[in-house]
Amino acid sequence: MRILAVVVAYRPNVASLYQNLALFSDEVEGILLWKNSPFEIDYPKLVDCCGADETLTNRGISYALNRAWK
């Protein structure tokens, strides 16, 4: 079975985020990091990022999860 992890990040501590993602990155085929913060953040290169980059808005976790599902 192929597993993709979806992580919705809102104003994360980037160092802690990187450490946490690294803990399970070997257990999944990929990680989709949804940027849900109202400002630009340097995210780890470990993951594919998408989401609020374009508008720098917080649309909520349900919006992020529904978009990730698609």
C-alpha positions as CSV (number, residue, x, y, z in Angstrom):
1,M,0.0,0.0,0.0
2,R,1.3,3.5,-0.9
3,I,0.9,6.1,1.9
4,L,1.2,9.9,1.5
5,A,1.3,11.9,4.7
6,V,-0.4,15.3,4.8
7,V,0.9,17.9,7.3
8,V,-0.9,21.2,7.7
9,A,1.5,23.8,9.2
10,Y,0.4,27.0,10.9
11,R,3.2,29.2,12.1
12,P,5.5,26.3,12.8
13,N,8.8,26.3,14.5
14,V,10.7,25.2,11.4
15,A,13.5,23.4,13.3
16,S,10.9,21.3,15.2
17,L,8.8,20.8,12.1
18,Y,11.9,19.4,10.3
19,Q,12.7,17.0,13.1
20,N,9.2,15.8,13.4
21,L,8.8,15.2,9.6
22,A,12.2,13.3,9.6
23,L,10.8,10.9,12.2
24,F,8.2,9.5,9.9
25,S,9.6,10.3,6.4
26,D,10.9,6.8,5.9
27,E,7.5,5.3,6.8
28,V,5.6,7.0,4.0
29,E,6.1,7.4,0.2
30,G,5.8,11.1,0.4
31,I,4.9,14.1,2.6
32,L,2.7,16.9,1.4
33,L,3.3,20.0,3.6
34,W,0.4,22.4,3.3
35,K,1.6,25.9,4.2
36,N,-1.3,27.4,6.2
37,S,0.5,30.4,7.6
38,P,-0.2,34.1,6.8
39,F,3.5,34.8,6.1
40,E,6.4,33.4,4.2
41,I,8.5,30.7,5.9
42,D,11.5,28.8,4.8
43,Y,10.3,25.2,4.9
44,P,12.5,22.1,4.8
45,K,13.5,20.8,1.4
46,L,12.6,17.3,2.7
47,V,9.0,17.7,1.6
48,D,6.9,18.9,-1.3
49,C,5.2,22.1,-0.3
50,C,2.0,23.6,-1.5
51,G,-0.9,25.6,-0.3
52,A,-0.9,29.2,1.1
53,D,2.3,30.1,-0.8
54,E,0.3,31.9,-3.5
55,T,-2.0,34.0,-1.3
56,L,-0.3,33.8,2.2
57,T,-3.7,33.2,3.8
58,N,-5.0,30.8,6.4
59,R,-8.1,29.0,5.0
60,G,-8.3,26.5,7.8
61,I,-7.4,22.8,8.2
62,S,-10.5,21.4,6.4
63,Y,-9.7,23.4,3.3
64,A,-6.1,22.2,3.3
65,L,-7.0,18.6,3.8
66,N,-9.7,18.6,1.1
67,R,-7.3,20.2,-1.4
68,A,-4.6,17.7,-0.5
69,W,-7.1,14.8,-1.0
70,K,-7.8,16.1,-4.6
